[in-house]
């Protein structure tokens, strides 16, 4: 049968029942307390009909309640399914229809997102006095533990079914990092992003401490505060956020013993700065698809690293990696091929997609008994066994750790009213930051065409897949054989540097400073004081970077949520002028900032969530 997550957590509880398990602000939950409340919640789930193999959908942000709910589902022998509540309404409906959950559990304030949910607090009250059958349901290592949805080429998410053995192989006896009772790990990744698997179970199955960053939209200051206050030792960051932290708050990373980064290519210059300024910290490049349980390969970057592409390293324990040609035959060391991976981390497949599962999970005839996942990534193995990543075979990309299918964006463009044709590409600036650019031709050209297209895409695509730049062309350039010539599409950033109307000049000194910050961050020579940052292509990471710079301006107190609520230079200047002239600048503590962030996030989600039933 093998171990399960529930049995290993039970063992960690037996070893050190009074050790702190979950820490959120000033609230601490010991292993004994976490075990007790999880069993109570599991009892309530069982009473509501949850049985082994059933699916429990969780509509929650990172918080202790989410971890309790995951454990409770696993104690029932069920499968937890974390939902990104920022997804468009139609994708939320599609996920619910696909996974057919036995139970939907929502955090307070999120129960209205879909019908038929029960709030966490109500469910916990039901189980408070009912602890019948407190033992974990018998399970086995090959059973499903969770399902995470990733983007699909058609625009419809596909559910990756991950077994207990995949998680156990990731965090027990691992060779790429030190995970044990002396580690304090930050829980920062969204629950629907598989880096959270490493954070949560890397701590709780090894007797460590899991510390939560408060709020839906934490700032760099929030991250820094939690690291300092709780003496975080191990941190995972996407490549994009790693670059922003190195640029803006490198000092905040000095308490760390281990810093893992990945999800995209790491910038050599940022890696070098980290190695110089964080001499006591082990810097690890982590690579892996969701279909192989978070990590496939890892590479500890040596202190004498001198630049150049950062390798993805070697397979972690319990993992095999093969570099294969189009016929799934091994290629010699040094030659490019598709990275294919096997071992205990390989997922069970895609939920309700036997066709796609058969296509991506294969058993080559010359590898009897081994089941491989075909990643679609190009790689080469060096003579020393270290593997180098060399890009994608298809048109899938990763930006800020999120998997993005360009074909799905193009399908959404072409299904948008008034769009005759549309294509999407990835742009990359000098720092390595990536953004999506879309190009369209219109059936009926009109002045507000771009705004209408953006609004339509926001209804049908996750926020991170909405193009930063949308350019209207009279015609798409074509190659000699009639295909779109993507190499000759104009760079929208170059066009944006030329004013297309008489712009209002920045007013006072604060407005001029804010304008300069946004010009630099968005790499634009021109920004009008009334231009919306997000219409100009600002990403969440760029907002965090802008916030960090504006917060350093003399006499300015600014919260990250202010940049969402006042999303152009003029409005932000008016807000900050009024705020900072009202009295002494008082820095809000992390809890207050978290509450403001949650309120702002709720306002931003409100329109998107209307109509979900």
Helices and strands as residue ranges (DSSP letters): H 5-15, E 20-24, E 27-30, H 31-47, E 55-59, H 64-75, E 79-82, H 89-99, E 103-106, E 118-119, H 120-127, E 144-150, E 158-163, H 164-171, E 184-187, H 195-204, E 209-212, H 220-230, E 234-238, H 239-248, G 250-253, E 258-262, H 268-277, E 282-287, G 290-292, E 297-300, E 314-315, E 319-324, E 337-343, E 349-350, H 354-360, E 361-362, E 372-381, E 387-392, E 396-399, E 402-405, H 406-414, E 419-428, E 434-442, H 449-460, G 463-465, E 469-472, G 486-488, H 492-496, H 509-522, H 540-551, H 560-565, H 569-581, H 590-609
